[in-house]
Structure formats: structure tokens, C-alpha cells
Amino acid sequence: MQLNLSKGLTHVQEQVSPDSLTNSCSGEGCQVYLTDLPRQKVVINVEKEFDSRRDNRQRCDRLLFYRNAGKNTFVAVPIELKSGKAKESEVREKLENSLKFATTVAPDRKASGKTFYVPVLFHGRGINWTNPRHRQLTVNFQGKTVTVLIGRCGRKKNLATLLFEAGYL
């Protein structure tokens, strides 16, 4: 897809089927903009990749990898896309499975620095909360509770804004 990728990004590309690589984080009726993200990145269509591996677990729609050169870190971003209303329990399962998958394709620490795993949900019409009083979406990952970044489909610079405000850009 792209030329002159960093060693870590090349490693990621080599771990997945070439048919699973894409240039877009949009899909499922949800527009996600890659504006203001690092030029060198790898985007995986996770549904295609899981299908090619005959893995029938629930999974998110996209998985973005990029290197934050300024902080010498690597960032893996599983992205769930919902053009309508997102169901909290379904989103949680998809992101948890996709985070586990991301660890299997991410480069080791020596090659690319520390890897941060940042789950993201983009929705079009809100979230159907299990407990309406508790409006923070979290997932369990590597024995820790991780907060999911939540954005709206179709907003300009929606992905970069989320990642920047959370300190990953």
C-alpha cells in the first residue's frame, strides 16, 4: 500500500492478509476522517482479516496503527463504527476481541517503542447504555480497565481530535 513505512508498520502489514489492508477508517455508514493523522499508518479491515483467518469472534470494523515519532511510541487503535445507535455490551465485546488481536500483530517493544492500545467507538445516534447512570464505556484489556474514546460519525477531523485530546497525537 504505502512505501517507506517504519519498521514497526512494515511488521504489522506482514502479519495480515494484503486483502485486509485499506486506506480508510470509514464504513458501515459512518464517516471517519484521517485528516491530521501521521502520514505513515496502516489500516486493517478487521472483519476481512478475521474472515480470512476463519475467526468467528465478534470484532470491530477497523484497526489503525501509527507511530508517534515525537514520543517514540506505537499506537494501535481498534475502531468500532455504528451509523445508528450503538449497543454498549456488543461494542465492548467487539473492542475487547480486537484489542487482543492487535497485540498479536503489533511489533515488539524493541522495534518500535512502547505500544499504546486505544479503543474507539464512532456512532451516529448515541449509545444504548446498559446502566443509563453510568455513561462511560470501558473495556477489560490485559487485566486493566481501559476507557473507550467516543466520537460522532461524520464530524471533520473526528479521529484526530479524539486521539489528540487523549494525548496520543
Backbone as CSV, one residue per row, in Angstrom:
resi,resn,N_x,N_y,N_z,CA_x,CA_y,CA_z,C_x,C_y,C_z
1,MET,0.819,-1.195,0.000,0.000,0.000,0.000,0.865,1.263,0.000
2,GLN,1.556,1.541,1.129,2.368,2.741,1.209,3.839,2.358,1.192
3,LEU,4.656,3.253,0.692,6.079,2.988,0.604,6.813,3.590,1.793
4,ASN,7.999,3.066,2.074,8.850,3.587,3.136,8.181,3.639,4.499
5,LEU,7.474,2.610,4.873,6.877,2.556,6.200,7.958,2.271,7.220
6,SER,7.730,2.715,8.444,8.675,2.413,9.512,8.724,0.897,9.712
7,LYS,9.755,0.460,10.392,9.944,-0.973,10.640,8.720,-1.586,11.343
8,GLY,8.175,-0.875,12.325,7.013,-1.376,13.064,5.779,-1.495,12.193
9,LEU,5.549,-0.512,11.334,4.384,-0.561,10.448,4.544,-1.642,9.388
10,THR,5.750,-1.821,8.906,6.007,-2.907,7.952,5.713,-4.249,8.613
11,HIS,6.127,-4.388,9.871,5.857,-5.622,10.622,4.349,-5.893,10.686
12,VAL,3.562,-4.842,10.983,2.108,-5.005,11.062,1.559,-5.481,9.725
13,GLN,1.962,-4.831,8.638,1.478,-5.219,7.311,1.781,-6.680,6.998
14,GLU,2.944,-7.141,7.413,3.352,-8.512,7.119,2.553,-9.546,7.915
15,GLN,1.860,-9.117,8.975,1.123,-10.044,9.834,-0.300,-10.312,9.348
16,VAL,-0.761,-9.530,8.374,-2.147,-9.664,7.927,-2.217,-9.937,6.429
17,SER,-3.361,-10.388,5.997,-3.600,-10.627,4.574,-3.591,-9.296,3.819
18,PRO,-2.937,-9.241,2.663,-2.941,-7.996,1.877,-4.354,-7.532,1.522
19,ASP,-5.305,-8.470,1.403,-6.692,-8.119,1.097,-7.365,-7.373,2.249
20,SER,-6.811,-7.471,3.449,-7.400,-6.811,4.621,-6.921,-5.373,4.791
21,LEU,-5.904,-4.981,4.044,-5.375,-3.625,4.167,-6.266,-2.655,3.395
22,THR,-6.477,-1.478,3.961,-7.333,-0.471,3.347,-6.755,0.916,3.613
23,ASN,-7.254,1.912,2.928,-6.809,3.290,3.132,-7.829,4.114,3.891
24,SER,-8.855,3.475,4.440,-9.953,4.225,5.047,-10.371,3.620,6.383
25,CYS,-10.750,4.481,7.308,-11.335,4.026,8.571,-12.850,4.144,8.537
26,SER,-13.400,4.607,7.421,-14.849,4.755,7.287,-15.481,3.438,6.853
27,GLY,-16.768,3.327,7.097,-17.513,2.151,6.671,-18.779,2.023,7.485
28,GLU,-19.587,1.049,7.156,-20.816,0.777,7.902,-21.694,2.019,8.013
29,GLY,-21.632,2.917,7.021,-22.437,4.132,7.044,-21.918,5.203,7.976
30,CYS,-20.665,5.072,8.411,-20.069,6.012,9.365,-18.793,6.589,8.760
31,GLN,-18.741,7.903,8.607,-17.581,8.581,8.021,-16.569,8.930,9.121
32,VAL,-15.333,8.459,8.955,-14.233,8.773,9.871,-13.124,9.400,9.044
33,TYR,-12.657,10.549,9.475,-11.648,11.288,8.722,-10.253,11.004,9.245
34,LEU,-9.320,10.781,8.313,-7.921,10.531,8.668,-7.095,11.821,8.636
35,THR,-7.750,12.948,8.478,-7.099,14.253,8.452,-6.289,14.462,9.732
36,ASP,-5.085,15.011,9.591,-4.196,15.360,10.705,-3.641,14.157,11.465
37,LEU,-3.730,12.972,10.884,-3.061,11.805,11.462,-1.694,11.677,10.804
38,PRO,-0.774,10.933,11.418,0.519,10.728,10.767,0.332,10.157,9.362
39,ARG,1.142,10.610,8.436,1.051,10.162,7.048,1.301,8.662,6.938
40,GLN,2.269,8.178,7.695,2.566,6.743,7.659,1.688,6.027,8.682
41,LYS,0.811,5.190,8.166,-0.104,4.437,9.015,-0.534,3.178,8.278
42,VAL,-1.053,2.243,9.019,-1.613,1.028,8.435,-3.030,0.899,8.970
43,VAL,-3.973,0.679,8.053,-5.371,0.475,8.431,-5.778,-0.923,7.969
44,ILE,-6.339,-1.681,8.900,-6.764,-3.052,8.619,-8.281,-3.128,8.706
45,ASN,-8.899,-3.749,7.703,-10.316,-4.072,7.760,-10.387,-5.355,8.588
46,VAL,-10.748,-5.231,9.854,-10.673,-6.358,10.787,-11.669,-7.454,10.412
47,GLU,-12.817,-7.072,9.905,-13.786,-8.094,9.504,-13.214,-8.988,8.402
48,LYS,-12.584,-8.389,7.397,-11.952,-9.183,6.332,-10.839,-10.062,6.891
49,GLU,-10.041,-9.500,7.791,-8.921,-10.255,8.349,-9.416,-11.441,9.179
50,PHE,-10.413,-11.225,10.027,-10.948,-12.326,10.820,-11.552,-13.396,9.913
51,ASP,-12.259,-12.961,8.859,-12.839,-13.936,7.922,-11.741,-14.759,7.248
52,SER,-10.638,-14.109,6.856,-9.549,-14.839,6.195,-8.886,-15.841,7.146
53,ARG,-8.969,-15.578,8.441,-8.401,-16.482,9.448,-9.438,-17.490,9.956
54,ARG,-10.642,-17.391,9.419,-11.759,-18.232,9.863,-12.001,-18.075,11.369
55,ASP,-11.895,-16.845,11.826,-12.113,-16.494,13.230,-13.507,-15.873,13.312
56,ASN,-14.418,-16.528,14.015,-15.800,-16.047,14.033,-16.154,-15.226,15.274
57,ARG,-15.151,-14.810,16.037,-15.423,-13.955,17.199,-15.963,-12.593,16.745
58,GLN,-16.682,-11.952,17.628,-17.099,-10.576,17.386,-15.838,-9.723,17.241
59,ARG,-15.878,-8.738,16.326,-14.697,-7.900,16.113,-15.126,-6.514,15.659
60,CYS,-14.223,-5.561,15.846,-14.521,-4.203,15.416,-14.347,-4.096,13.901
61,ASP,-14.586,-2.902,13.375,-14.556,-2.715,11.922,-13.162,-2.421,11.375
62,ARG,-12.405,-1.570,12.046,-11.082,-1.168,11.557,-10.070,-1.216,12.695
63,LEU,-8.810,-1.334,12.297,-7.708,-1.284,13.250,-6.630,-0.419,12.630
64,LEU,-6.341,0.692,13.279,-5.367,1.659,12.796,-4.089,1.521,13.611
65,PHE,-2.947,1.499,12.927,-1.644,1.527,13.584,-0.876,2.727,13.063
66,TYR,-0.212,3.446,13.945,0.692,4.515,13.523,1.775,4.687,14.575
67,ARG,2.839,5.340,14.169,3.961,5.601,15.070,3.930,7.072,15.441
68,ASN,4.034,7.352,16.736,4.138,8.720,17.213,5.623,8.976,17.416
69,ALA,6.266,9.512,16.391,7.716,9.688,16.403,8.168,10.617,17.520
70,GLY,7.391,11.643,17.809,7.760,12.607,18.847,7.868,11.980,20.230
71,LYS,7.064,10.968,20.489,7.065,10.301,21.792,7.714,8.926,21.732
72,ASN,8.226,8.539,20.549,8.805,7.216,20.324,7.872,6.114,20.838
73,THR,6.615,6.220,20.426,5.627,5.206,20.788,4.918,4.718,19.533
74,PHE,4.250,3.606,19.684,3.471,2.998,18.623,2.036,2.975,19.134
75,VAL,1.071,3.242,18.282,-0.320,3.328,18.725,-1.187,2.386,17.887
76,ALA,-1.979,1.569,18.572,-2.925,0.659,17.931,-4.326,1.107,18.332
77,VAL,-5.171,1.359,17.316,-6.492,1.928,17.563,-7.575,1.046,16.936
78,PRO,-8.187,0.135,17.714,-9.339,-0.596,17.197,-10.533,0.360,17.142
79,ILE,-11.246,0.360,16.018,-12.333,1.312,15.804,-13.621,0.563,15.477
80,GLU,-14.640,0.791,16.280,-15.966,0.239,16.018,-16.822,1.349,15.428
81,LEU,-17.522,1.026,14.332,-18.336,2.001,13.608,-19.812,1.623,13.716
82,LYS,-20.623,2.571,14.136,-22.075,2.372,14.227,-22.758,3.608,13.673
83,SER,-23.397,3.486,12.520,-24.059,4.650,11.935,-25.285,5.044,12.755
84,GLY,-25.882,4.098,13.426,-27.048,4.381,14.261,-26.664,4.389,15.726
85,LYS,-27.505,3.778,16.531,-27.284,3.721,17.974,-26.440,2.486,18.306
86,ALA,-25.423,2.672,19.124,-24.514,1.584,19.496,-25.001,0.907,20.774
87,LYS,-24.966,-0.412,20.792,-25.342,-1.170,21.983,-24.074,-1.414,22.811
88,GLU,-24.065,-0.912,24.029,-22.871,-0.932,24.881,-22.231,-2.319,24.997
89,SER,-22.987,-3.346,25.312,-22.413,-4.681,25.531,-21.803,-5.251,24.257
90,GLU,-22.444,-5.010,23.115,-21.932,-5.502,21.834,-20.610,-4.807,21.472
91,VAL,-20.568,-3.501,21.673,-19.366,-2.721,21.371,-18.212,-3.185,22.261
92,ARG,-18.495,-3.403,23.531,-17.459,-3.836,24.480,-16.825,-5.151,24.015
93,GLU,-17.641,-6.132,23.654,-17.115,-7.430,23.223,-16.267,-7.298,21.957
94,LYS,-16.758,-6.532,20.995,-16.019,-6.354,19.746,-14.670,-5.693,19.993
95,LEU,-14.648,-4.658,20.803,-13.379,-3.956,21.067,-12.411,-4.810,21.882
96,GLU,-12.910,-5.564,22.848,-12.019,-6.427,23.641,-11.364,-7.490,22.757
97,ASN,-12.136,-8.118,21.888,-11.565,-9.124,20.983,-10.557,-8.489,20.021
98,SER,-10.856,-7.307,19.558,-9.967,-6.626,18.612,-8.696,-6.133,19.282
99,LEU,-8.776,-5.760,20.538,-7.566,-5.386,21.281,-6.638,-6.593,21.419
100,LYS,-7.222,-7.745,21.733,-6.410,-8.968,21.830,-5.741,-9.270,20.493
101,PHE,-6.490,-9.123,19.407,-5.933,-9.352,18.074,-4.803,-8.354,17.791
102,ALA,-4.994,-7.097,18.156,-3.975,-6.063,17.907,-2.640,-6.435,18.546
103,THR,-2.684,-7.066,19.715,-1.427,-7.448,20.376,-0.681,-8.517,19.588
104,THR,-1.409,-9.302,18.797,-0.751,-10.378,18.039,-0.055,-9.872,16.782
105,VAL,-0.439,-8.694,16.288,0.177,-8.168,15.072,1.085,-6.969,15.336
106,ALA,1.021,-6.405,16.538,1.864,-5.245,16.865,3.327,-5.667,16.961
107,PRO,4.240,-4.759,16.619,5.667,-5.075,16.722,6.097,-5.139,18.188
108,ASP,7.228,-5.786,18.421,7.696,-5.840,19.804,8.265,-4.482,20.218
109,ARG,8.398,-4.323,21.506,8.807,-3.041,22.099,10.171,-2.574,21.601
110,LYS,11.088,-3.497,21.389,12.434,-3.126,20.938,12.398,-2.467,19.566
111,ALA,11.494,-2.932,18.708,11.444,-2.435,17.332,10.783,-1.072,17.213
112,SER,9.817,-0.775,18.084,9.042,0.445,17.849,8.753,1.282,19.085
113,GLY,9.278,0.915,20.236,8.938,1.648,21.454,7.666,1.072,22.059
114,LYS,7.224,1.674,23.143,6.022,1.210,23.841,4.799,1.339,22.939
115,THR,3.924,0.341,22.977,2.691,0.379,22.202,1.531,0.745,23.115
116,PHE,0.754,1.730,22.679,-0.462,2.116,23.383,-1.651,1.567,22.606
117,TYR,-2.606,1.004,23.327,-3.802,0.444,22.727,-4.975,1.348,23.105
118,VAL,-5.619,1.926,22.093,-6.621,2.962,22.315,-7.923,2.588,21.598
119,PRO,-8.883,1.958,22.300,-10.138,1.590,21.650,-11.013,2.822,21.388
120,VAL,-11.687,2.826,20.223,-12.505,3.963,19.814,-13.846,3.470,19.281
121,LEU,-14.900,4.199,19.614,-16.233,3.968,19.068,-16.699,5.248,18.382
122,PHE,-17.152,5.107,17.132,-17.828,6.203,16.441,-19.274,5.781,16.244
123,HIS,-20.201,6.661,16.600,-21.621,6.352,16.473,-22.347,7.498,15.780
124,GLY,-23.532,7.202,15.302,-24.334,8.204,14.623,-25.470,8.749,15.467
125,ARG,-25.999,7.894,16.357,-27.176,8.321,17.120,-27.096,7.959,18.597
126,GLY,-25.927,7.950,19.167,-25.810,7.710,20.600,-25.506,6.270,20.954
127,ILE,-25.580,6.006,22.251,-25.248,4.691,22.786,-26.425,4.195,23.619
128,ASN,-26.782,2.945,23.423,-27.815,2.307,24.221,-27.112,1.744,25.466
129,TRP,-27.156,2.496,26.572,-26.424,2.153,27.786,-27.114,1.039,28.566
130,THR,-26.317,0.135,29.120,-26.841,-0.904,29.998,-27.327,-0.264,31.286
131,ASN,-26.520,0.652,31.823,-26.883,1.410,33.023,-26.842,2.887,32.646
132,PRO,-28.015,3.502,32.412,-28.037,4.897,31.950,-27.343,5.887,32.885
133,ARG,-27.165,5.545,34.148,-26.483,6.454,35.086,-24.973,6.427,34.906
134,HIS,-24.475,5.338,34.408,-23.030,5.181,34.223,-22.733,5.331,32.741
135,ARG,-22.343,6.516,32.317,-22.179,6.795,30.892,-20.713,6.900,30.490
136,GLN,-19.943,5.915,30.882,-18.560,5.836,30.431,-18.329,4.413,29.940
137,LEU,-17.890,4.295,28.707,-17.681,2.986,28.120,-16.251,2.543,28.388
138,THR,-16.112,1.379,28.996,-14.792,0.825,29.283,-14.730,-0.614,28.798
139,VAL,-13.496,-1.093,28.597,-13.261,-2.483,28.234,-12.179,-3.040,29.155
140,ASN,-12.154,-4.352,29.269,-11.095,-5.019,30.028,-10.018,-5.443,29.041
141,PHE,-8.775,-5.065,29.366,-7.666,-5.380,28.466,-6.397,-5.552,29.281
142,GLN,-5.789,-6.709,29.149,-4.551,-7.041,29.844,-4.665,-6.788,31.349
143,GLY,-5.794,-7.184,31.913,-6.012,-7.064,33.348,-6.330,-5.663,33.830
144,LYS,-6.562,-4.734,32.914,-6.858,-3.354,33.299,-8.177,-2.917,32.673
145,THR,-8.772,-1.890,33.273,-9.954,-1.270,32.700,-9.487,-0.097,31.850
146,VAL,-9.869,-0.111,30.577,-9.438,0.918,29.626,-10.671,1.684,29.144
147,THR,-10.593,3.006,29.167,-11.691,3.841,28.702,-11.708,3.892,27.180
148,VAL,-12.894,3.743,26.616,-13.082,3.816,25.166,-13.313,5.279,24.790
149,LEU,-12.569,5.761,23.790,-12.793,7.099,23.275,-14.029,7.056,22.383
150,ILE,-14.929,8.024,22.539,-16.198,8.014,21.818,-16.332,9.285,20.988
151,GLY,-16.657,9.098,19.707,-16.859,10.228,18.803,-18.075,10.015,17.927
152,ARG,-18.399,11.046,17.168,-19.554,11.002,16.274,-19.102,10.783,14.834
153,CYS,-19.870,9.996,14.114,-19.629,9.789,12.686,-19.807,11.118,11.956
154,GLY,-18.986,11.308,10.922,-19.187,12.424,10.018,-18.646,13.768,10.432
155,ARG,-18.119,13.903,11.618,-17.567,15.191,12.043,-16.147,15.336,11.503
156,LYS,-15.825,16.498,10.982,-14.495,16.752,10.418,-13.433,16.507,11.490
157,LYS,-12.316,15.877,11.084,-11.183,15.583,11.967,-11.605,14.801,13.226
158,ASN,-12.664,13.994,13.118,-13.184,13.307,14.294,-12.174,12.371,14.957
159,LEU,-11.404,11.625,14.185,-10.441,10.700,14.778,-9.239,11.441,15.354
160,ALA,-8.682,12.367,14.601,-7.519,13.123,15.083,-7.859,13.907,16.343
161,THR,-9.039,14.480,16.400,-9.443,15.249,17.585,-9.500,14.355,18.814
162,LEU,-10.112,13.185,18.683,-10.183,12.248,19.822,-8.784,11.852,20.289
163,LEU,-7.939,11.458,19.352,-6.592,10.993,19.707,-5.730,12.123,20.268
164,PHE,-5.876,13.313,19.730,-5.102,14.458,20.212,-5.529,14.820,21.634
165,GLU,-6.827,14.912,21.864,-7.321,15.297,23.191,-6.955,14.265,24.258
166,ALA,-6.811,13.011,23.858,-6.430,11.949,24.810,-4.908,11.823,24.948
167,GLY,-4.139,12.620,24.163,-2.688,12.621,24.307,-1.942,11.606,23.453
168,TYR,-2.587,11.060,22.424,-1.933,10.053,21.578,-1.432,10.595,20.240
169,LEU,-1.618,11.889,19.985,-1.113,12.518,18.767,-0.216,13.684,19.140
